[in-house]
Amino acid sequence: MVSMSVFDLSGNGKSPLTSPCQLLGNSTLFGMPVWIKRDDLLHPVVSGNKFRKLKYPLLAIAKHCTETGRIPTLVTMGGIWSNHLHATAYVAAESGYKSIGLVRGNVAMNSAMLEDCRAQGMQIQFVERDTYRALRDIPHYWQNIVASGSDQFWFPEGGSDPAALHGVAELIAELPFIPDTILVACGTAATLAGLLAGLQGRSRVVGIAVLKNADYLHGEIARLLQEAGYPAHQNYQLITDFHHGGYAKVTPELRQFCHDFTEQSQVPIEPVYTGKVFYALRELIKSGYFQSDEKLVVLHTGGLQGARGMR
Ligand SMILES: Cc1ncc(COP(=O)(O)O)c(C=O)c1O
C-alpha cells in the first residue's frame, strides 16, 4: 500500500510531486541527445499523464465536497487494462470517495488491473461494445447506464476532460529549458493539447498516435483547446503511421524494441504508449525528421502497470 498523498485536495491543490527531466544516458541509442521528462516517476500508481490529467477535475470535485459536506462518486470508463481506471480508483480511495468503472467487456473477463481497482473499492460494471461507443460519443450517456445518485461526477475515457489540460500544461514550467520539440503518445490527444496550452505557442509538439485512423484527433485537439479556454494552437504535428496495427496491438518487433530499449537505457517503457513513441523516435531520427542540434524532450507518460497485460 502506497501512503504518499497524490494531491492536497483539502488545501491549495499543490502536489509534492514533480518529476525529473533526464538526458538519456546512452546516446548511441539514438545518435542525438534526447531528454526524457520522467512523469512515470511521479507516483507509484498515479503516474504519468494520469496525475496531470486528474488534478484539476479532482480539485473542482474536492471544492464541491467541502462546500456540500457530501461524499462524491467518481464515474468513468475504460478497458480491462486502463491506466486511467487504475489511477482513478486509487485517488478515489485515497480521498475517501466512491468510484464506479464502466468497463468494456463482460463478467467473464478479469485482469490484474481490475483486481487492483476492486481492491480500492471501485465498483466495476461491464458494458458491451455498442454501449461503450455511445459512452464515448454521446455526452451524458453514462447517466443511462449508472444507477442515479447524488454527487456523481463523470470523467470521460482516458480522463480527457477539458479541465485535464490545465494539469498537463503545468509540466512545461518544470522543464529545465524550453525544448524545440516535445514528443508524446496520443490516445485521445488531451495530453498533447495540454502541452500546447503550456507552451503558449512556443516550440512544437509531435504526437505519435497509438491507434489506427487517428486523423480525427486534429478535431479533438481543437475542441479540447477551445473548451478548456486556450487559443487554437497549431504548433504540432500528428504522426499516424506508428500504431503497429492499432490500439494495444503489438508486433514482435515492437516488443523486442521495448525490451532492448529498457535494458540499454534503464528507462522502463511498455508497448501500448511509450514503446510506440520511442520506436517512432528512432525511425524519425533515422529519416532525418529532426535537426541534429534540435533540443528534444520525450514525455514519459507512465502507464507501466498496463504492461502486465502484454506479457
Ligand atoms: C500511459 C499513457 N500514455 C499516453 C496516453 C495517451 O494520452 P491521451 O489520451 O491524453 O492522448 C495514455 C492514455 O491516457 C496513457 O495511459
The ligand as an SDF file (V2000), in Angstrom:
LIG
                    3D

 16 16  0  0  0  0  0  0  0  0999 V2000
    0.4930    5.7720  -20.4210 C   0  0  0  0  0  0  0  0  0  0  0  0
   -0.3040    6.6140  -21.3330 C   0  0  0  0  0  0  0  0  0  0  0  0
    0.3320    7.3890  -22.2190 N   0  0  0  0  0  0  0  0  0  0  0  0
   -0.3400    8.1490  -23.0960 C   0  0  0  0  0  0  0  0  0  0  0  0
   -1.7050    8.1720  -23.1270 C   0  0  0  0  0  0  0  0  0  0  0  0
   -2.3990    8.9970  -24.1380 C   0  0  0  0  0  0  0  0  0  0  0  0
   -2.8900   10.1670  -23.5590 O   0  0  0  0  0  0  0  0  0  0  0  0
   -4.0530   10.9660  -24.2430 P   0  0  0  0  0  0  0  0  0  0  0  0
   -5.2810   10.0950  -24.1810 O   0  0  0  0  0  0  0  0  0  0  0  0
   -4.1830   12.1890  -23.4240 O   0  0  0  0  0  0  0  0  0  0  0  0
   -3.6420   11.2230  -25.6370 O   0  0  0  0  0  0  0  0  0  0  0  0
   -2.4290    7.3910  -22.2040 C   0  0  0  0  0  0  0  0  0  0  0  0
   -3.9020    7.4270  -22.1620 C   0  0  0  0  0  0  0  0  0  0  0  0
   -4.4620    8.2510  -21.4970 O   0  0  0  0  0  0  0  0  0  0  0  0
   -1.7110    6.5930  -21.2880 C   0  0  0  0  0  0  0  0  0  0  0  0
   -2.3390    5.8020  -20.3870 O   0  0  0  0  0  0  0  0  0  0  0  0
  1  2  1  0
  2  3  1  0
  2 15  2  0
  3  4  2  0
  4  5  1  0
  5  6  1  0
  5 12  2  0
  6  7  1  0
  7  8  1  0
  8  9  2  0
  8 10  1  0
  8 11  1  0
 12 13  1  0
 12 15  1  0
 13 14  2  0
 15 16  1  0
M  END
$$$$
